[in-house]
Amino acid sequence: MSAQNEPIDTITWRCPSNIALIKYWGKKENQIPCNASLSMTLSKSFTEVTLQLFEKKSKEGIVLDYFFEGKKNTLFEERLQKYLKTRKEDFPFLKEHSIIINSYNSFPHSTGIASSASAFGAIALSLSDASRTYFKEESEESFLRNASRLARLGSGSACRSLYSGFALWGENKSVSGSSDEFAVKITDIHDNFKQLHDAILIVESEPKKVSSSVGHSLMEGHPYAEKRFAQANERTSRMVKVLARGDFEEFISMAESEALTLHAMMLTSKDYYILMRPGTLTVIEKIMNFRKESKIPVCFTLDAGPNVHVLYAEADQNKVRDFLNNDFKNCVKEIIFDKMGDGPRKLIS
């Protein structure tokens, strides 16, 4: 993009990442999930996106520059160009304006935190915000639901990052209004789960060798696919009830089983692969032993990678932090302490 004058408008949104408790693994066309999923939105792990609009000097197509942490990111810019070309009706301002997007993450790369979720959440919010004047005035609920839909089309799990606390994505009989098109907020939450903490234990900081997109595709023709999708939908319904009644024992059982089931699907794919590392198993065993000995309701979950998320209540944070800081000095590279968050927010410059 050639040199620009002052921007016509500048819009900045901050969107957090999320960690799935009931896992989404396997998708259909247009980022439609094969099963429902349920996640917890984080607080300190977020992407911040600043969108600048300029008067377009020619009638050429979409004009975009994308920068990540101050550097031109051509690969992601090309991905975003393709995304915008398929969503022209959602972003009518692109006919008249060129755009520059600057993005940065509050967390380091390859840490088991879903950067595509927070990135596409923040991008969808910024683009949707820029489009508001072209559509009828809408409620905040409608705005977030539409942004969730648009985030999903960029990165499936991103749609869940548009809400605080817990969010559900995928049509499920347990939640009225749930949809494959966008996520919805889970509102009936027991006090036991209102201030959950998440410590991310970095076992390995190298990029994973198999992308999530490839992993999802391997569910096509997987021998256990249909049973897995049915299991995930049933567990989503159960988890909604667990969150409402405050049952930590069942929460722990389902969260840990879901983590291991996700990796079992990878291990039993036709083109099988292993993302867990020896350090992953060491961490899991230490957590299980600590829970048994201390009687503190702490548990683990995993994303599609080797790093471990440790979930625990705010009331137990001091004891759990002491345990993590003292017992994992020699088996993890870093610990990122995070907690349940309040969802995205618009920043005023």
N, C-alpha and C positions, 0 to 999 in steps of 0.2 A: 504494500500500500504506500502510495506517495505521501509526502509530508502533509499534515493536516493543519487546519486552523484550530481555534478553540472548539471544544466539543459543544454540540447543541444541548446535550444532556449527559449526566453521569449518574449511574445507578450502581449501588453496592449492596450485595447480600452476603451474609455469612450463613452457611449451612453445615450442620454436623454430619458425621458419619453415623453408622448404626451397626450393632452386632445382632445377628439373627439368633434367636433361641430355637425356633422351629425353622429348619433350613429349606430354602428354595433351591432345588437342584434338578434341572431339566426344564426346557422352555419350548414353546411353539413359535410360530411366526409372529412378528411384531412385538416381541418381548412379552408374550403372554405366558404366565407360569403354568407348569404342569401340576403344581400343587400350591396350596396356600402356605404362607409363612408368617412368622411373628417375630418382631425385633424390638430391641431397646435402643433408643436414640441416645447418643453420647453427648458430652458437654464440651470438653476441652479439645477434642479431635474434630477439627472443622476445616472447611475450605472457604476462603473469602474470594469473591469474584467482583471486580469492578468493570462494568460495561459502559463504554463511552460511545455516543452516537454523533456522527458527523454527517453533514450534507453530502450526498453522493454526487460526484462530479461527472459521472457518465451513466449510461443506461445499462451498463454491463450487469451481470448477475450478482450474486451475493459477494460483497466485498468485506473480508474479515482478516484481521491480524490477531493471533492468539499468543500471549506471553505467559509463561509459567515461572513464577519467582524471578521476574525480570529478564528472562531469556526467551527468545523465540522458540516455540515448540511446534515444529512443522508437522510432526506425526499426529499430534492431537488436533492441530488446526485442520488437517485433512479429514479427520474423523468428524469434527464439528461441522465442516462444510457439507459433508454428505448428510448429516443429520438435519441441517437447516434446509437443504434442498428438498427434503421430503416433508417439511413442515411449513411451507410457505404460507399456507392459509392461517396458521397460528401466529405468525410473526409478520404482519403486513408492513410494518415499518421498514423492513429490509428492502422494499422497493425504492424507498427514497433516501435511505441512510446507509452509509458504511459503518462498520463497528470495529472497535478495538476492545479486546477482552484481556484483562490482567488478572491472574489467579495465583493464589499461594495457599499452601497447607500449613496448619499449625503443628503437624506431626511429620516425622521423617518418612521417607519412602520404605516400602517393603517391610512394614512392621506388623502386618496382620490387621491393619485398619483399612477399611474399604475406601480408598481415595476416589474411585470412580463414583461411588454413591454420594459422597459429599460434594464432589466436583459437579456432577450433572444436576444435583439438587440445587446448588447455588446458581448454575448457569440457567436452568429452567426458570427459577424465580426471577432472575434479572431480565431474561428475555420476555417473560410473561408480564413483568412490571412495565417494560418498555411498550408493550402492546395494549395496555389498559385503555388508552384514549381512543383506540380503534373499535372497541366493543362496548356493549352496554355496561353501565355500572354494575358491578357484581359484589356480592358479600365476600367477606374475608374467607369464609368457609368454601365458597365456590372458587375463589382465587387459588387457595391452597390445593383443592382437589384437582383443578385443571393443571396447576404446576406439577402436581404429583404424577398426573398422566403423562405430561411432557417429559418429566425426569425419567420415568420408566422407559420411554422410547429411546433414551440415550444409554441408560444403564439400569437394568431391572430393579436391583435392590435400592437404587436411588429414590424410588417413589416412597419408601418408608421413612426417609430422613426428613420429610416435610412436616413431621409432627413431633411434639414433645412426648416424653415417656415411652409408652409402648404403642406400636403400630402393627396393623395386620394388612397383608396384601394377598389378594386372591379370594375368589368367591368362596364363602364358607357359611354353612347354615347357622353357626353359633353367633354370628354378628350381622345384624340387619344393616343393609346398605353396603356390605363388603363387595368387592369387585376385582376382576382380573385386570381392569384398566387403570386403577389407582389404589393407593393405600388409604386406610381409615385409622383414626385414633381409637385406641382402647381406653375407655373412660372409667370403667368399674374396677378400680385397683385398691386392694387392701393396703393398709398402712405398712405392712411388712415389706412391700415391694415399691414403695414410693420414693425411696432414696437409695436405690441399689448402686453399688460401686463396681467398677470394672478396672482391674489392673491387667495391663497387657504385658505378658512376659515374652521378650524377644529372644527366641531360641536361635533364630537365623535371620540375618538382615539382607541376604541375597534375594533378588527377584525369583519368584517361584518358576520352575521349569515348565509347568503346564498352566496355561491361562484358564481363567474361569470359563470363558466362552467355549474353549475346547472341551473342558470338563462337562459343561452342560450338554454339548452335542453328543457326548458318549453315553448319555442316558437313552438315546434313540436306539432301540433294539437291545437295551440292557436286559438281561434275563430276570432281574428283580424290579424293573421299573414300575410296573403297574401296582405291585404290592407296596413299593416305597411311596408312591404318590398317595395311595389310600391311607397308609400309615401316617404320613405327614398331615393330611387333612384331618384325620381323627385326632392327632396330637394337638393340632392347632385349636380344635374345639375344646379339648381338655385343658390346654394351657390358659385359655381365656377364663375358664372356671377356676383354675388354680390361682390365677392372679387376683380374682375377685374374693376368694375365701382365705387367702394368705397362707396356703399350704406349702411351706418351705421344703418339706421332705419330698413331695411329688415334683415340685419345681426342679429340685436338684436331680432327681432321677431322670426326668424328661430332658433337661438341658444337656446332661452328660451323654445320655443315650443318643440324642440327636447329633451331637458332635461326632461320636464314634460311628454312627450310621452314615453320616456324610462321607467320611473317609472310607468306610466299607464299600460304598458305591464306587469310589475311585478304584479300590483294590480289586473289585469284581467286574470292572468294565472289560470289554473285549481287548482294548488297548490299555491295559491296567497300568497304574502308576502309583507312586508313593510320595506324598507330600509331607507326612510326618517324618521327624528325624529322631535319632536316639534320645536327644535332649528333650524332645516333646514327651516321650514316655516317662522319662525321669521326672519331669515337672508334674505330670498327671499323677504319678504314684505318690509323690510327696504331698500333693494336695489332698488326695484321698486318705493318706495316713494321718495328716494333720486334722482333718475333719473327724476321723474316728477317735483320735486321742483327745482332742480339745472339745468335742461336741459343738463346735461352732458351725453353723450352716453356711459353708462356703463350697463353691463348686467351680468346675471348669467348663468352658466351651471352646470350640475351635472353628475358625473360618476355613476356607480352602487354602490352607498353608500350614506351616510347622509351628507357628507361634500360638501361645495359649492365653485365653482371656479368663481371668479369675473373678467370679462374681460373689459379692458378699454385701451384707446389710451395713448401713451407716453406723449402727450401734456397735458393730464389731470391727470398725475400720482400724482402730489402733492396734488391736491384737493381730489382725491379719497383716497389716503393714509391717509390723515387727517380724512376723514369721517370714514374709516375702523378702524383706531386706536382709535378714540374717541367714536364711536357709538356701537362698538362690544366688549367692555371690559368685559361685564358681560354675554355675550351669546355665546362666542366661546372660545375654550381652547387655540388656537394659530392661528396666521396668518403667512403663508409662502408667501413671495413676490417673484414671478418669472416673467418671460417674454418669448417672442418668442426667440427661440434659433437657433444656426447655425448648428445643427445636430451633428452627432458623429465625433470623431477624434481619431486618433491613437496617443498614448503617447510614447515618446522615453525615455527609462530608462537610 
